[in-house]
Amino acid sequence: MKMEKELEQYLTASMTKLVKDVLKSTLKNPKETAFLIKSTKNMEIMHQRRKDMGDRGNNIPGFLIASITNACNLFCSGCYARANGMCNDDEAEVLLTAEDWESIFSQSAKVGIAFILLAGGEPLLRKDVIKTAAKFKEIVFPVFTNGTILDDDYLRFFDENRNMVPILSLEGNHKETDERRGKGVYQRLYHSMSGLKTNKILFAASLTVTTENIDKITAVEFIENLQNHGCRGVLFIEYVAVDGKSQTLEIDEKNREKLAKCQESLRKKFPAMVFISFPGDEKQMGGCLAAGRGFFHISPQGNAEACPFSPFADCNLKEVSLLEALKSPFFDMLRQKHLVGGEHSGGCALFQREAEVKECLKVAKLNKTLEVEHDLQKS
């Protein structure tokens, strides 16, 4: 419990610093300044809510990852969502409705979850859910988008709803981005950036880090180009070879140390920007943050999963509350076995130990079945 409290303090301090860092360079943009000042106050309120829940024995993470759709208009090579079957464009699948998501967002606000990362698929394809999320002003929703359908209507929407923050995904320069995401995507991305910059909308970039592009995407010239296009932050996301074929693209510990040093240098060079790496930064937080320790993932169908890279669940948000999902026997077992929150050498801990994760799920489901049978016998 002591470790969880220390983690909560670390996450809260990191989130507060994140907002303040951006605020330092935004005073010429009244809408953005007003949003960030309000966000700082909201984060204090959310922190107190999490603390109150913690005092009652409920460990509440600081953020969630919500994949709100299984559809996407691109077919990026090495995409984890398509590799694990989550993103499949199958219209026959029963997805969470906008009303379902509204309930989840409402429950999240009540317990103090300050950030909900909206992903997919391509989240902008679910405008109904995007508009629903915007109503919860106390929560910041980073929206991870490929940027190709960010039209004038969406620009107006993001301008009016500053708690919705676009995070545009790219792989590097023209060649790297188009090779992985499709011909013409790079040009469309930068057109979207121009629109965001013109409308003075806060946005960041998500960069997939591989052995092939690490030098290019951490180069001063590359980051300077992003900044000139209005980008205010960069998330370095380590590539995970979910296809089982591209392990050579995964960065090793030496490259992680290199990435950490580059971030440190970039923070000094670009003080008006924010730099975060994932899962690299988890090492400072005592290991993997998944399974409710720092976050968990909700699939488009409502499954409460430990992490997007580990699509296994023992409960569904259509059937249980958010609090019940956080108390999932499966999540609890992952923590007990130190598959999360344990020694962290880098990379995705749960993906690397999938066999052990599946065994935990099997045991958790078996125990749940035995408990139900015991309760039935007692009644």
C-alpha positions in Angstrom: 0.0 0.0 0.0 2.9 2.3 0.8 4.3 1.8 -2.7 0.9 2.6 -4.3 0.6 5.8 -2.3 4.1 6.8 -3.4 3.2 6.0 -7.0 0.0 8.2 -6.7 2.1 11.1 -5.4 4.6 10.6 -8.2 1.9 10.5 -10.9 0.1 13.5 -9.5 3.3 15.5 -9.3 4.2 14.5 -12.9 0.7 15.5 -14.2 0.9 18.8 -12.5 4.4 19.5 -13.9 3.2 18.5 -17.3 0.4 21.2 -17.3 2.7 23.8 -15.7 5.4 23.2 -18.3 3.0 23.9 -21.2 1.4 26.8 -19.3 4.8 28.6 -19.2 4.8 29.2 -23.0 1.1 29.7 -23.7 0.3 33.2 -22.3 -0.2 34.6 -25.7 -3.1 32.2 -26.3 -6.1 33.2 -24.0 -8.2 30.1 -24.7 -5.3 27.7 -24.0 -4.2 29.7 -21.0 -7.7 29.6 -19.5 -8.0 25.9 -20.2 -4.6 25.0 -18.5 -5.3 27.2 -15.5 -8.6 25.4 -15.1 -7.0 22.0 -15.7 -4.5 22.7 -12.8 -7.4 23.4 -10.5 -9.3 20.3 -11.8 -6.2 18.1 -11.2 -6.1 19.2 -7.6 -9.8 18.2 -7.2 -9.2 14.9 -9.0 -6.2 14.2 -6.8 -8.3 14.7 -3.7 -11.0 12.4 -5.0 -8.4 9.7 -5.6 -7.0 10.2 -2.2 -10.4 10.0 -0.6 -11.0 6.7 -2.5 -7.6 5.5 -1.4 -8.5 6.1 2.2 -11.5 3.8 1.7 -9.3 1.0 0.3 -9.7 1.8 -3.4 -6.6 2.3 -5.5 -7.6 4.6 -8.3 -5.2 5.1 -11.2 -4.4 8.6 -12.6 -5.4 7.7 -16.1 -7.2 5.2 -18.4 -6.6 4.1 -22.0 -10.0 3.8 -23.8 -10.0 2.3 -27.3 -13.4 3.6 -28.4 -13.5 1.9 -31.9 -12.2 -1.1 -33.7 -12.3 0.6 -37.1 -9.5 2.5 -38.8 -9.0 4.1 -42.2 -5.3 3.1 -42.3 -3.5 -0.2 -42.4 -0.2 0.6 -40.7 2.5 -2.1 -40.8 3.1 -3.5 -37.3 -0.1 -2.1 -35.8 -0.7 -3.8 -32.4 -4.5 -3.2 -32.6 -4.8 -5.1 -35.9 -2.3 -7.8 -34.8 -4.2 -8.7 -31.7 -7.5 -8.5 -33.4 -8.9 -5.5 -31.6 -8.9 -3.4 -34.8 -10.7 -5.5 -37.4 -13.4 -3.3 -39.0 -16.0 -6.0 -38.1 -19.3 -4.2 -38.0 -21.0 -7.3 -36.5 -19.1 -6.9 -33.2 -21.0 -5.4 -30.4 -19.2 -2.2 -29.4 -19.8 0.0 -26.4 -22.3 2.7 -27.3 -21.9 6.4 -26.6 -24.2 5.9 -23.6 -21.9 3.1 -22.3 -18.9 5.4 -22.6 -20.7 8.3 -21.0 -21.3 6.0 -18.0 -17.6 5.1 -17.9 -16.5 8.7 -18.1 -19.0 9.7 -15.4 -17.7 7.0 -13.1 -14.1 8.0 -13.8 -14.8 11.6 -12.9 -16.4 10.7 -9.7 -13.4 8.6 -8.5 -10.8 11.2 -9.7 -9.4 9.8 -12.9 -7.8 13.0 -14.5 -6.8 11.7 -17.9 -8.5 9.3 -20.3 -6.5 8.6 -23.4 -8.8 7.9 -26.4 -7.4 5.5 -28.9 -8.7 2.9 -31.4 -8.6 2.1 -34.3 -9.0 5.7 -35.3 -11.0 7.4 -32.5 -12.1 10.3 -34.7 -14.4 7.8 -36.5 -16.5 7.7 -33.4 -17.7 11.3 -33.3 -20.6 10.3 -31.0 -18.1 9.2 -28.3 -15.8 12.1 -28.9 -18.6 14.6 -28.4 -19.7 12.7 -25.3 -16.2 12.8 -23.8 -16.0 16.6 -24.4 -18.9 17.1 -21.9 -16.6 16.0 -19.0 -14.6 19.2 -18.6 -12.8 18.0 -15.4 -11.1 15.2 -17.4 -8.4 15.8 -20.1 -8.8 13.5 -23.1 -5.7 13.1 -25.2 -7.0 11.8 -28.6 -4.5 9.6 -30.4 -5.3 10.1 -34.0 -3.6 9.4 -37.3 -4.6 13.0 -38.3 -5.9 12.1 -41.7 -9.6 13.0 -41.0 -9.0 16.1 -39.0 -11.3 18.3 -41.1 -12.7 21.8 -40.5 -15.6 20.5 -38.4 -13.2 18.7 -36.1 -10.9 21.8 -35.9 -13.9 23.9 -34.7 -14.8 21.1 -32.2 -11.2 21.0 -30.7 -11.2 24.8 -30.6 -14.4 24.8 -28.6 -13.5 21.9 -26.3 -10.0 22.4 -25.0 -10.1 19.4 -22.8 -9.9 17.3 -25.9 -6.2 17.3 -27.0 -5.2 15.9 -30.4 -2.1 13.6 -30.3 -1.0 13.1 -33.9 0.9 9.8 -34.7 3.8 9.7 -37.1 7.0 7.7 -37.6 9.5 10.3 -38.5 10.0 12.2 -41.7 8.2 11.7 -45.1 9.8 8.4 -46.0 9.4 6.7 -42.6 5.8 7.8 -42.1 4.5 6.9 -45.6 6.3 3.6 -45.5 4.5 2.5 -42.4 1.2 4.4 -42.6 0.6 4.7 -46.4 1.5 6.9 -49.3 0.4 10.5 -48.7 -0.1 10.2 -45.0 2.8 12.4 -44.0 1.5 15.3 -46.2 -2.0 15.0 -44.7 -0.6 15.0 -41.2 1.3 18.2 -41.7 -1.8 19.8 -43.3 -3.6 18.8 -40.1 -0.9 20.4 -38.0 -1.2 23.6 -40.0 -4.9 23.7 -39.2 -4.3 23.1 -35.5 -1.6 25.8 -35.4 -3.7 28.4 -37.3 -6.5 27.8 -34.7 -4.0 27.9 -31.8 -5.1 24.5 -30.6 -2.9 22.6 -28.2 -1.6 19.4 -29.7 1.3 16.9 -29.4 2.9 14.2 -31.5 3.2 10.5 -30.8 6.4 9.0 -32.3 6.9 5.2 -32.5 10.5 4.6 -31.6 12.3 1.8 -33.5 16.0 0.8 -34.1 15.6 2.4 -37.6 14.3 5.8 -36.7 15.6 6.6 -33.1 18.3 8.9 -34.4 16.0 10.8 -36.8 13.1 11.4 -34.4 15.4 12.6 -31.5 17.4 14.9 -33.8 17.1 18.6 -32.9 16.2 19.5 -36.5 13.3 17.1 -36.5 11.9 18.3 -33.1 12.4 21.9 -34.3 10.3 21.2 -37.4 7.5 19.9 -35.2 7.7 22.9 -32.9 7.6 25.2 -35.9 4.4 23.5 -37.0 2.8 24.2 -33.6 3.5 20.9 -31.8 3.8 21.4 -28.0 4.8 18.0 -26.9 6.2 14.6 -28.0 5.4 11.1 -26.7 8.1 8.6 -27.6 6.3 5.2 -27.8 8.6 2.1 -27.9 7.7 -0.2 -30.8 6.5 -3.6 -29.7 6.7 -6.5 -32.2 3.2 -7.8 -31.7 3.4 -9.4 -35.2 6.1 -11.8 -34.0 8.2 -11.0 -37.0 9.8 -7.5 -36.5 11.7 -7.9 -33.3 14.7 -6.3 -34.9 12.8 -3.0 -34.8 12.4 -3.1 -31.0 14.9 -1.0 -29.1 17.2 -2.6 -26.5 18.3 -1.3 -23.1 21.3 0.6 -24.7 18.9 2.4 -26.9 16.5 3.2 -24.0 19.4 4.8 -22.2 20.1 6.8 -25.3 16.5 7.8 -25.6 16.5 9.0 -22.0 19.6 11.1 -22.5 18.1 12.6 -25.7 14.9 13.5 -23.9 16.9 15.2 -21.2 18.8 17.2 -23.8 15.6 18.1 -25.8 13.9 19.3 -22.6 16.7 21.9 -22.2 16.8 22.8 -25.9 13.0 23.1 -26.2 11.7 24.3 -22.8 8.3 25.2 -24.3 7.7 21.5 -25.2 6.9 18.4 -23.1 8.7 15.1 -23.7 7.5 11.7 -22.4 8.6 8.2 -23.2 6.5 5.0 -22.7 7.1 2.5 -21.3 10.6 3.8 -20.6 9.5 6.3 -18.0 7.7 3.6 -16.0 11.1 2.5 -14.6 11.1 5.6 -12.5 7.7 4.6 -11.1 8.7 1.2 -9.8 7.8 -0.9 -12.9 4.9 -1.5 -15.3 1.8 0.7 -14.5 -0.8 -1.6 -16.1 -3.6 -3.6 -14.5 -4.9 -0.6 -12.5 -1.6 0.2 -10.9 -1.3 3.4 -12.9 -3.8 2.7 -15.7 -5.8 0.0 -17.4 -7.2 -0.4 -20.9 -10.9 -0.6 -22.0 -11.4 -2.3 -25.3 -14.0 -1.2 -27.9 -16.2 -4.0 -26.6 -15.8 -3.0 -23.0 -13.3 -5.6 -21.8 -11.2 -4.3 -18.8 -7.7 -5.3 -20.0 -4.4 -4.7 -18.2 -2.8 -3.0 -21.2 -3.4 -2.5 -24.9 -0.5 -4.8 -25.7 -2.0 -7.6 -23.4 -5.6 -8.0 -24.6 -6.9 -10.4 -21.8 -9.7 -9.7 -19.4 -11.9 -11.4 -16.7 -14.6 -8.7 -16.7 -16.5 -6.3 -19.0 -17.6 -2.7 -18.2 -21.1 -3.6 -19.6 -21.5 -6.0 -16.7 -19.5 -4.4 -13.9 -18.7 -1.0 -12.6 -15.4 0.8 -13.0 -14.6 0.2 -9.3 -15.4 -3.5 -9.7 -13.1 -3.7 -12.7 -10.3 -2.1 -10.7 -10.8 -4.9 -8.1 -10.5 -7.6 -10.8 -9.0 -10.8 -9.5 -7.0 -11.0 -12.7 -5.5 -7.5 -12.1 -4.8 -8.4 -8.5 -3.0 -11.6 -9.5 -0.9 -9.7 -12.0 0.2 -7.4 -9.2 0.8 -10.3 -6.8 3.0 -12.1 -9.3 4.9 -8.8 -9.9 4.1 -9.0 -13.6 3.2 -5.3 -13.0 4.9 -3.1 -10.5 7.9 -5.4 -10.3 11.5 -5.2 -11.6 11.4 -3.4 -15.0 14.1 -3.7 -17.5 12.3 -1.8 -20.2 9.9 -2.7 -23.0 6.4 -4.0 -22.5 6.5 -6.3 -19.4 3.2 -8.0 -20.0 3.7 -8.6 -23.7 7.1 -10.2 -23.0 5.6 -12.6 -20.4 2.4 -13.5 -22.2 2.4 -17.1 -21.1 2.5 -16.1 -17.4 -0.3 -13.5 -18.0 -2.5 -16.2 -19.6 -1.9 -18.5 -16.6 -2.9 -15.7 -14.2 -6.1 -15.2 -16.2 -6.8 -18.9 -16.1 -6.4 -19.1 -12.4 -8.4 -16.0 -11.8 -11.3 -17.3 -13.8 -11.2 -20.7 -12.1 -11.2 -19.0 -8.7 -14.2 -16.9 -9.8 -16.1 -20.0 -10.9 -15.4 -21.7 -7.6 -16.6 -18.7 -5.6 -19.8 -18.6 -7.6 -20.4 -22.3 -7.0 -19.7 -21.9 -3.3 -22.1 -19.0 -3.0 -24.8 -21.0 -4.8 -24.3 -23.9 -2.4 -24.6 -21.6 0.6 -27.9 -20.2 -0.8 
